Amino acid sequence: MNAALAPVTETTDIDNETTHVFCCDPDRALCGHDVSNDPEVPNPTPNDCVVCLDLEEQPCPRCGFTPEVDA
C-alpha cells in the first residue's frame, strides 16, 4: 500500500511512540487514530501499530486503493 507513517504518543506510556499508517487521509490512520498533528517518519519503525499493519494489506475503506500483496 502507498502509505506514510506518523508517530503518535500513546496515552498509557508517553515515552513509547507508536507508528501508524495512513492512505488517502493524512489526518486519520488506518486504525482510526487521529495523526493530524504528527510528523511523518520513515518505514519501518520498532513500534508499528499492529492494527494498521493488518489493515495495510487490505483495500482502503475510504478510497478503495488495493495494495499489491506478494502471493
C-alpha positions as CSV (number, residue, x, y, z in Angstrom):
1,M,0.0,0.0,0.0
2,N,1.3,3.5,-0.7
3,A,1.2,4.9,2.8
4,A,3.2,7.1,5.0
5,L,3.8,6.8,8.7
6,A,3.2,9.2,11.6
7,P,4.3,8.6,15.2
8,V,1.7,9.0,17.9
9,T,2.4,9.1,21.6
10,E,0.3,6.5,23.5
11,T,-1.6,7.8,26.5
12,T,-0.5,4.9,28.6
13,D,3.2,5.5,28.2
14,I,4.4,8.9,27.0
15,D,7.9,7.5,26.2
16,N,6.6,4.9,23.8
17,E,5.7,6.2,20.4
18,T,3.5,4.1,18.2
19,T,3.8,4.5,14.4
20,H,0.6,4.5,12.5
21,V,-0.1,4.1,8.7
22,F,-2.4,6.2,6.6
23,C,-3.5,6.1,3.0
24,C,-5.7,8.8,1.4
25,D,-6.5,10.8,4.5
26,P,-3.2,12.1,6.1
27,D,-5.1,13.1,9.3
28,R,-6.5,9.6,10.0
29,A,-4.6,6.4,10.4
30,L,-5.9,3.1,9.0
31,C,-6.8,2.1,12.6
32,G,-8.8,5.3,13.1
33,H,-6.3,7.1,15.2
34,D,-6.0,10.9,14.7
35,V,-2.5,11.6,13.3
36,S,-3.2,15.2,12.1
37,N,-0.5,16.9,14.2
38,D,2.2,14.2,13.9
39,P,5.2,14.3,11.7
40,E,5.9,11.6,9.0
41,V,8.7,9.1,9.8
42,P,10.4,6.5,7.6
43,N,9.2,2.9,7.4
44,P,9.7,0.6,9.3
45,T,9.9,1.5,13.0
46,P,10.1,-0.7,16.0
47,N,6.7,0.3,17.4
48,D,4.3,-0.1,14.5
49,C,0.6,-0.2,15.3
50,V,-0.5,-3.8,14.9
51,V,-4.0,-2.8,13.7
52,C,-2.5,-0.5,11.0
53,L,-0.2,-3.3,9.9
54,D,-3.1,-5.7,9.5
55,L,-5.2,-3.2,7.6
56,E,-2.3,-2.1,5.4
57,E,-2.7,-5.3,3.3
58,Q,-6.4,-4.7,2.8
59,P,-8.2,-2.4,0.4
60,C,-8.5,1.1,1.8
61,P,-12.1,1.6,3.2
62,R,-12.1,5.3,2.1
63,C,-10.6,5.4,-1.4
64,G,-10.7,1.7,-2.4
65,F,-6.9,1.6,-3.1
66,T,-5.9,-2.1,-3.3
67,P,-2.3,-2.9,-2.3
68,E,-0.1,-5.2,-4.3
69,V,0.4,-8.2,-1.9
70,D,3.1,-10.7,-2.7
71,A,1.4,-14.1,-3.1
